[in-house]
Every structure is written in C-alpha cells, then in structure tokens.
Amino acid sequence: MDTFAELADFELDPSAIRRLARDFCVHHQVVLLGGIPEDPRTPVTLGMLHPEQAKARLMVGRRLQRPVKSVRLNAYEIGSAISYGFDGPQTGI
C-alpha cells in the first residue's frame, strides 16, 4: 500500500538513486529514497508520482532483486531528488 510522504522525510543517497537509469526515473516519475539495505529481504523505498501503477514498482523490484515499498511524492519532489542524485546538490548564491 502506498502512502503520501514528503521528500524531506527521507535521506537522499546519490549512489542509491543512480542504481536506476535517469531516463527510467524521469519516464516513470520514480526515485529511490534512502539507501539500499544490505539484507535483500528488506524493501527499498521508491518515491512515485503514481504508486497505484505497479509496472514501474515491479520493474524496480526485478532490477534490484528485492521487495519495493512505494510512497507518493509530487512531481517537483521527484524531479529534485533525481537531480540531486545525478547532478549533485544545487547551491544558490
């Protein structure tokens, strides 16, 4: 079951985010949140714009060979997390 969350509720781990291709994340509007637990039985957390659409969640589970827990994020938060993972933190002047 998916729940609504805020990006600020999660630690962002660029190496975990990059376990999925950027194009996949953008196309499916998903991003891995937190780290990848050592125990393969422990679920990873996937931020999704549409968690009710199981296709991306199933694809991530197959790719990472572990269960996936989904949480709902908005499009801005997903885009911000993807950018953080692939481009690094954004700093302003």
N, C-alpha and C positions, 0 to 999 in steps of 0.2 A: 504494500500500500504506500502511496506517495503522500508526502506532507509538504506544506509550504515552509520554506526556510528563507533566511536572508544570507547573502554571501558573507557578511560579517560574522556569522555563526561558525564559520569554517576556516581552518588554516589552509592556505594555498601552498602546494608543493609543486614547483615548476617541473621537477623530474617526473612526478606522477601525472601531471596534466599532459606532458609530452608523450606519455605511453599510448595516447591515441593521436592519430594524424590530425593536424589542424583543419584540413578540409573536411574530415569526418565530423569534427566538433562543430564547425560552422554550419555545415549542411544539416545536421541533425539537431543543432542547438543544444549540445550537451557539453559537460566538462566534468572531469574527475575532481573531487573535493577531498582534501586531506591527503594522507599518504596511502601507500599500498601496504596493508598489513602483511607481516611475514607468514602468518598462518593462512594457507589458501582456502580454508573453510570460512574465514572471516570476510564478510562482504566489504566491497568498496562502495563508496558513496558517489553517486552520479547526479550532478545537478542537471535538470532537464527543464526545458520550456514546456514540454507536453509529456509528462510522465505516464499518461494513460496510453501513449503509443509505445507498445512493448518492443517493437522491432529494434530500435537502437539499443535499448537495455539488454536484449538478448545477444546482440552482436558484440557488445562490450563484454558481457559475461563469457562468451566463447573466446574472445580475443585474450582476455586476462585469465581465463580458466578459474573463475571464482564467482560466487554469488554477487549480485549487484542490488544495492538499496537505492531507490530513487528519491530525490527531493525536488520540489518545484522551485525554480528560480525564474526571475523575469529575464527578458532578452538583454537588457543592459548589464545585469549582473553576469550572465553567461559570457557576453562579449568581453567584459572587463577581465574575467578570470582567464579566458582564452588568451587575451593579450598579455596578461601577467605571465602566464606560463610560457609563451613563445617569444615575447618581446622584452620581458623583464618589467620591473616596477616602473611606473610612469612618475616622473618628478616634474613639478612645476616651478616656475620662477617666482 
